[in-house]
Amino acid sequence: MLTGFVFLYLIVSIGIGMYAATKVHNARDYITAGRSLPLYIVLAMVFATWFGAETVLGIPATFMEEDLGGLISDPFGASLCLILFGLFFARKLYRMNLLTIGDFYRQRYDHKVEVIAGIAIALSYLGWVSAQVTALGLVFNVLSDGSITQAQGILIGAAVVLMYTLYGGMWSVAMTTFVQMIVIVVGLIYISILLADKTGGVAPVIEHAVANNKFHFWPELNAVAMVAFISGLLTMGFGSIPQQDVFQRANASKNENVAVWGTVLGGVAYFLFAAVPLFMAYSANLIDPALVTQWMSEDSQKLLPELVKAHLPLFAQVVFYGALLSVIMSTASGTLLAPSVTLSENVLKGWITRRNLSERKMLAMTRWVVGIFSVCVTLYALWALDHDTGIHQMVENAYKVTLVLAFTPLVAGLYWKRATTLGAYWAMGLGLATWLPMEFLAPEADIPPQFAGFLMSIVGMVAGSLLRQQPEPVSHHLRHSER
């Protein structure tokens, strides 16, 4: 019965996505939804895209295993990213009338910088999208009581998300995420109320967490711990800023004020609502301690779904799994589209032809890339499953490459007039040369590899840019954006 309701919900989601595809007439419609979306839609897209599998399954699992300090990257870093992007990046980038975030690197620097940044941005999505389809596999496995393996569930989930993202693009993402945000908020609040009834309210859950030191947040007062703490915050807080999905939602807004406040309010909403799954999962300590012991030893990510199945009525289970699928699919669709668009526009387009592609051919190429990237995501998810990589960890790892390669050239290009193309090359080169060897040879070093790479990228940008006596001319689009 429960599985039937869930599959019915999947069919409805596909139907909404396919209806949205009728609004797609060219590549710009596919990528930006015609730059026509109002504040409530943009806010919904930002919230629903970031409120993903890691928020409902990964973050609570990490909280149960560690404490509040273990969540420094997400939701703290993730919320910081959205608020910073809205306040300091959205308006400037919106005025440039770009198609992708990668276009900025071409206009401000050159085509080679665009390609390098485009590849880095696309690679960063591999872990994030894989985390979503991994979560879909977990949901199907739990729902079927193991008759569908998690690997089989990954294949099913990837196929569903691909189906409506492939044809509708940003229009599908906009329409489905608006519906899914309503399901997420209403569904999770309803489930929280039911669980609170079983624990005697919210206060006993908080008191239990305080008694077990779960709200410990700040690092120890030593250099190593503090650097690790700051690195965790900045990896997602800064590394997520040069991302196509964040930019794409702001860029699809009907005006620059919507771009700014849709992103900022989406970030605030995400931070506040991320507390709900934490409460839901931790309430299991009071409701069924034996269940906690069992799943903490087997797979802590399954604790919350199993708690709902074991202790709530069928209707509540339908609501929870509908909300959970909304959470995962809203994130998966948006994050599947973003890297595919970046690869098409900023990497492949220049390799295929030096002339402008027609809108029809550009749209066809983008859809092909969506399909191919979804295959890569599925394979990575299956590999991560075999290597016991957690959902939260997959998302944390996703942003290292953009922190090292893409963040510094973006900030310098927008805010430092003396930043040059040579500086961008040096920033990317020094950052990569520092981070990558450390990632493989000394991943547990006192200074995290991605933080060392980030610092060296700043050194590279400053040194490379100051080697030239005269600053390079800033593009017409960038000058216009600063007026």
Secondary structure as GFF3:
##gff-version 3
##sequence-region A 1 483
A	DSSP	alpha_helix	2	20	.	.	.	ID=ss1
A	DSSP	three_ten_helix	21	23	.	.	.	ID=ss2
A	DSSP	alpha_helix	27	32	.	.	.	ID=ss3
A	DSSP	three_ten_helix	33	35	.	.	.	ID=ss4
A	DSSP	alpha_helix	39	50	.	.	.	ID=ss5
A	DSSP	alpha_helix	53	53	.	.	.	ID=ss6
A	DSSP	pi_helix	54	58	.	.	.	ID=ss7
A	DSSP	alpha_helix	59	65	.	.	.	ID=ss8
A	DSSP	three_ten_helix	68	71	.	.	.	ID=ss9
A	DSSP	pi_helix	72	77	.	.	.	ID=ss10
A	DSSP	alpha_helix	78	84	.	.	.	ID=ss11
A	DSSP	pi_helix	85	89	.	.	.	ID=ss12
A	DSSP	alpha_helix	90	95	.	.	.	ID=ss13
A	DSSP	alpha_helix	101	108	.	.	.	ID=ss14
A	DSSP	alpha_helix	111	143	.	.	.	ID=ss15
A	DSSP	alpha_helix	150	199	.	.	.	ID=ss16
A	DSSP	alpha_helix	202	211	.	.	.	ID=ss17
A	DSSP	alpha_helix	223	237	.	.	.	ID=ss18
A	DSSP	alpha_helix	244	251	.	.	.	ID=ss19
A	DSSP	alpha_helix	256	273	.	.	.	ID=ss20
A	DSSP	alpha_helix	275	282	.	.	.	ID=ss21
A	DSSP	alpha_helix	284	287	.	.	.	ID=ss22
A	DSSP	alpha_helix	289	298	.	.	.	ID=ss23
A	DSSP	three_ten_helix	300	302	.	.	.	ID=ss24
A	DSSP	alpha_helix	303	311	.	.	.	ID=ss25
A	DSSP	alpha_helix	314	342	.	.	.	ID=ss26
A	DSSP	pi_helix	343	348	.	.	.	ID=ss27
A	DSSP	alpha_helix	349	352	.	.	.	ID=ss28
A	DSSP	alpha_helix	359	386	.	.	.	ID=ss29
A	DSSP	alpha_helix	391	398	.	.	.	ID=ss30
A	DSSP	alpha_helix	400	405	.	.	.	ID=ss31
A	DSSP	alpha_helix	407	415	.	.	.	ID=ss32
A	DSSP	alpha_helix	421	441	.	.	.	ID=ss33
A	DSSP	alpha_helix	449	466	.	.	.	ID=ss34
A	DSSP	alpha_helix	476	481	.	.	.	ID=ss35
###
